[in-house]
Amino acid sequence: MQVLYEYKKEIIIVMKKTLIIGASNNPERYAYKAAERLLSYGHEIELLGLRNDEIFGKVIDTERKQYTGVDTVTLYVGPQRQPDYYDYVLSLKPRRVIFNPGTENNEFETLLRQNGIEAEEACTLVLLGTGQF
């Protein structure tokens, strides 16, 4: 969701920087569709995947970089692979992590909440489409 506020009679729009974990160059994959939709809504994205590639002019990294200013992490990797990402995601200190359908993980969600990070079981595409992102 866009955050709007008024400052000296100007409306400021703040877009959320989102890291997609499980990014793919395959147009059939939901991670690809999420990247496309986030960009169309004006959000900044970072991409982390298994293979180096490029989509929409953005590099899909395979190295876990310390991105700054990440508001949201949206997961497209299953629960069996997520333990490898626990410390990494915590180190980014995002405001929230979205568990897309099929990525739900009670252990990771509990760990996030214990560290003051919102864990949300939702679909990034639906959140964007309904103005709730």
LOVEXVEX-954126 format. One record per residue: residue in one letter; x, y, z of N, C-alpha, C, O in turn. Coordinates in steps of 0.02 Angstrom, whole numbers, padded with zeros to 5 digits, always signed. Example, Ala and Ser with C-alpha at 12.3 -4.5 7.8 and 13.67 -1.06 7.14 Angstrom:
2
A+00660-00284+00390+00615-00225+00390+00660-00165+00390+00712-00166+00423
S+00642-00112+00354+00684-00053+00357+00645+00002+00394+00670+00057+00402
# end
This chain:
133
M+00043-00059+00000+00000+00000+00000+00045+00061+00000+00097+00062+00032
Q+00024+00112-00035+00060+00175-00035+00044+00212+00030-00013+00212+00053
V+00094+00244+00057+00084+00284+00117+00081+00357+00093+00129+00382+00064
L+00026+00389+00106+00018+00459+00085+00014+00503+00146-00018+00486+00196
Y+00048+00559+00143+00040+00608+00196+00052+00678+00167+00082+00685+00114
E+00028+00727+00203+00033+00795+00178+00089+00831+00215+00093+00827+00276
Y+00130+00866+00178+00185+00904+00207+00186+00971+00171+00201+00974+00112
K+00171+01025+00208+00170+01092+00179+00128+01094+00114+00150+01121+00064
K+00069+01065+00117+00021+01065+00062+00043+01023+00003+00015+01028-00052
E+00094+00981+00012+00116+00935-00040+00099+00865-00018+00105+00849+00041
I+00078+00823-00064+00066+00753-00048+00129+00715-00065+00153+00718-00122
I+00154+00679-00017+00214+00639-00025+00193+00565-00030+00153+00542+00011
I+00218+00530-00080+00204+00459-00087+00268+00420-00072+00320+00431-00103
V+00264+00375-00024+00321+00335-00005+00306+00263-00027+00258+00233-00005
M+00349+00236-00070+00340+00168-00094+00384+00122-00053+00436+00142-00027
K+00363+00060-00047+00398+00012-00005+00449-00027-00047+00433-00053-00100
K+00510-00031-00021+00562-00072-00053+00549-00144-00032+00543-00160+00027
T+00545-00188-00082+00526-00258-00069+00580-00304-00096+00602-00297-00153
L+00600-00352-00055+00646-00405-00076+00605-00467-00091+00567-00491-00049
I+00613-00493-00152+00580-00555-00172+00630-00611-00165+00680-00614-00201
I+00617-00657-00119+00660-00716-00110+00627-00774-00147+00570-00792-00134
G+00664-00801-00195+00637-00853-00239+00621-00824-00307+00580-00852-00344
A+00654-00768-00324+00643-00735-00388+00660-00781-00446+00704-00824-00441
S+00623-00772-00501+00631-00815-00559+00622-00775-00623+00587-00724-00624
N+00654-00799-00677+00645-00767-00742+00590-00801-00782+00580-00785-00841
N+00554-00848-00751+00501-00885-00784+00435-00848-00777+00409-00842-00721
P+00406-00823-00832+00344-00785-00828+00285-00825-00799+00234-00795-00780
E+00291-00891-00795+00238-00932-00766+00239-00933-00690+00190-00952-00658
R+00295-00912-00660+00304-00915-00588+00274-00853-00554+00276-00798-00581
Y+00246-00864-00495+00215-00808-00459+00267-00757-00436+00250-00698-00431
A+00328-00777-00423+00380-00730-00404+00393-00680-00461+00404-00621-00449
Y+00392-00705-00522+00400-00663-00581+00342-00613-00586+00352-00553-00598
K+00282-00639-00578+00222-00598-00582+00221-00545-00527+00200-00488-00538
A+00245-00563-00468+00248-00515-00412+00298-00460-00428+00284-00401-00415
A+00356-00477-00456+00406-00427-00475+00376-00378-00525+00382-00317-00519
E+00343-00405-00576+00312-00364-00627+00259-00317-00598+00257-00258-00614
R+00217-00344-00554+00163-00304-00525+00190-00252-00476+00166-00195-00476
L+00239-00270-00435+00269-00222-00389+00298-00162-00427+00287-00105-00408
L+00334-00177-00481+00362-00123-00521+00308-00080-00553+00315-00019-00556
S+00254-00111-00576+00200-00074-00608+00165-00027-00558+00136+00023-00577
Y+00168-00045-00494+00140-00002-00442+00190+00049-00416+00175+00088-00371
G+00251+00049-00445+00301+00098-00426+00345+00080-00368+00383+00122-00343
H+00342+00017-00345+00384-00004-00290+00454-00022-00314+00463-00046-00370
E+00502-00010-00272+00571-00031-00286+00578-00104-00265+00551-00124-00213
I+00613-00144-00305+00621-00214-00288+00694-00234-00289+00735-00205-00325
E+00710-00285-00250+00773-00321-00253+00754-00393-00263+00702-00416-00240
L+00797-00431-00298+00780-00499-00317+00835-00547-00294+00894-00536-00307
L+00814-00601-00261+00860-00653-00239+00833-00719-00264+00776-00737-00250
G+00874-00756-00301+00852-00819-00330+00908-00870-00331+00963-00857-00306
L+00894-00927-00361+00944-00980-00365+00992-00972-00424+01047-00998-00423
R+00970-00935-00475+01011-00925-00535+01017-00851-00552+00968-00814-00551
N+01079-00830-00567+01088-00761-00589+01052-00751-00655+01056-00793-00701
D+01016-00697-00660+00980-00680-00720+00959-00607-00715+00981-00571-00669
E+00918-00585-00760+00892-00517-00758+00820-00517-00783+00804-00549-00833
I+00777-00481-00748+00709-00471-00770+00690-00398-00759+00709-00368-00708
F+00655-00370-00805+00631-00300-00799+00688-00251-00784+00678-00201-00750
G+00747-00266-00810+00805-00223-00799+00836-00229-00730+00879-00190-00711
K+00814-00278-00691+00840-00290-00623+00876-00357-00622+00854-00406-00652
V+00932-00359-00587+00972-00420-00581+00942-00465-00527+00924-00443-00473
I+00938-00529-00544+00920-00579-00493+00986-00602-00462+01027-00634-00495
D+00997-00583-00400+01058-00601-00365+01054-00672-00337+00999-00696-00320
T+01110-00705-00333+01113-00770-00298+01149-00761-00231+01145-00804-00188
E+01183-00706-00224+01218-00689-00162+01172-00650-00116+01136-00605-00138
R+01172-00667-00053+01129-00633-00004+01161-00567+00018+01200-00564+00065
K+01143-00515-00017+01171-00448-00005+01134-00415+00053+01077-00431+00068
Q+01169-00368+00086+01139-00330+00140+01105-00268+00111+01131-00213+00116
Y+01047-00279+00082+01010-00223+00053+00988-00176+00110+00972-00199+00165
T+00988-00112+00096+00966-00064+00147+00895-00042+00131+00874-00041+00073
G+00859-00025+00183+00792+00004+00174+00739-00045+00152+00688-00024+00123
V+00748-00110+00164+00697-00159+00143+00638-00154+00192+00646-00166+00252
D+00580-00138+00166+00520-00135+00207+00487-00204+00211+00466-00225+00265
T+00484-00238+00154+00448-00301+00149+00491-00354+00116+00524-00341+00066
V+00489-00414+00143+00517-00473+00110+00458-00516+00092+00416-00531+00134
T+00454-00537+00029+00400-00581+00008+00431-00647-00015+00475-00649-00058
L+00407-00701+00016+00438-00767+00006+00403-00808-00048+00342-00814-00051
Y+00445-00836-00091+00423-00884-00141+00467-00946-00139+00481-00977-00190
V+00488-00964-00079+00525-01027-00068+00487-01066-00014+00461-01036+00034
G+00485-01131-00022+00447-01173+00024+00478-01176+00093+00537-01159+00102
P+00439-01199+00142+00463-01201+00212+00526-01244+00221+00566-01230+00266
Q+00535-01296+00180+00592-01340+00187+00658-01303+00172+00710-01323+00197
R+00656-01251+00131+00716-01213+00113+00725-01150+00155+00779-01120+00154
Q+00674-01131+00191+00676-01067+00228+00727-01064+00284+00754-01010+00296
P+00742-01118+00320+00790-01111+00375+00857-01081+00353+00890-01047+00392
D+00877-01092+00291+00938-01061+00265+00933-00985+00261+00984-00951+00256
Y+00873-00959+00263+00863-00886+00257+00846-00852+00323+00843-00790+00326
Y+00836-00889+00377+00814-00859+00440+00860-00801+00461+00837-00744+00468
D+00924-00815+00471+00971-00764+00495+00977-00706+00445+00981-00648+00465
Y+00977-00723+00381+00983-00671+00330+00924-00623+00333+00934-00562+00335
V+00864-00648+00334+00805-00605+00336+00804-00563+00400+00790-00504+00399
L+00820-00594+00456+00823-00557+00520+00874-00500+00516+00863-00446+00543
S+00931-00512+00482+00983-00461+00478+00961-00401+00437+00988-00346+00447
L+00914-00410+00392+00889-00354+00351+00842-00308+00390+00831-00251+00371
K+00814-00334+00444+00767-00297+00486+00709-00266+00447+00695-00206+00453
P+00674-00307+00407+00617-00280+00371+00559-00267+00420+00559-00292+00476
R+00511-00227+00398+00451-00215+00439+00408-00278+00440+00377-00294+00491
R+00405-00313+00382+00363-00372+00378+00390-00423+00328+00431-00407+00284
V+00366-00484+00336+00381-00538+00290+00314-00568+00269+00273-00585+00311
I+00304-00573+00203+00243-00602+00176+00256-00674+00157+00301-00689+00118
F+00216-00719+00186+00219-00790+00169+00164-00803+00118+00105-00809+00135
N+00185-00807+00055+00137-00820+00001+00111-00892+00006+00143-00933+00039
P+00054-00907-00025+00026-00975-00021+00079-01029-00037+00114-01025-00087
G+00083-01078+00007+00131-01132+00000+00197-01120+00037+00239-01165+00040
T+00205-01060+00064+00268-01044+00100+00257-01037+00175+00304-01021+00212
E+00197-01049+00199+00181-01041+00269+00229-01083+00312+00245-01140+00294
N+00252-01054+00368+00301-01087+00410+00295-01060+00481+00321-01006+00496
N+00262-01096+00525+00250-01073+00594+00315-01057+00631+00319-01008+00667
E+00366-01099+00621+00430-01088+00656+00460-01020+00636+00481-00982+00679
F+00463-01006+00571+00492-00943+00547+00448-00884+00568+00474-00832+00587
E+00383-00892+00563+00338-00838+00583+00347-00820+00656+00348-00761+00674
T+00354-00870+00699+00365-00858+00771+00431-00822+00781+00434-00775+00821
L+00483-00844+00748+00549-00813+00753+00547-00740+00732+00577-00697+00765
L+00512-00726+00679+00506-00656+00656+00470-00614+00708+00493-00559+00725
R+00414-00638+00733+00376-00600+00782+00416-00588+00846+00412-00534+00876
Q+00456-00638+00866+00499-00630+00925+00551-00575+00915+00577-00547+00963
N+00565-00559+00852+00614-00508+00835+00581-00443+00811+00614-00400+00781
G+00516-00436+00825+00481-00374+00810+00465-00364+00736+00454-00307+00715
I+00464-00418+00698+00448-00414+00627+00380-00445+00615+00366-00500+00638
E+00338-00410+00578+00271-00434+00563+00275-00493+00514+00311-00489+00463
A+00240-00546+00529+00236-00604+00484+00164-00609+00459+00118-00611+00499
E+00156-00609+00393+00089-00607+00365+00080-00663+00314+00117-00667+00265
E+00031-00706+00325+00014-00758+00276-00036-00726+00228-00094-00715+00244
A-00011-00712+00167-00052-00678+00118-00022-00688+00049+00031-00719+00042
C-00055-00663-00001-00030-00665-00070-00012-00594-00091-00054-00549-00091
T+00051-00585-00109+00074-00519-00129+00032-00491-00186+00015-00432-00187
L+00015-00533-00235-00024-00510-00292-00094-00486-00271-00118-00436-00296
V-00124-00522-00225-00191-00502-00200-00185-00438-00160-00227-00393-00168
L-00136-00433-00117-00126-00372-00077-00118-00311-00122-00148-00259-00109
L-00079-00318-00175-00070-00262-00222-00135-00246-00258-00154-00187-00264
G-00170-00298-00281-00231-00288-00319-00288-00257-00279-00332-00224-00307
T-00287-00267-00213-00340-00241-00171-00319-00178-00132-00356-00155-00089
G-00259-00152-00147-00236-00091-00114-00216-00101-00042-00214-00053-00004
Q-00200-00162-00023-00181-00175+00047-00106-00186+00056-00083-00202+00111
F-00068-00176+00003+00004-00189+00009+00037-00135+00051+00097-00136+00061
# end
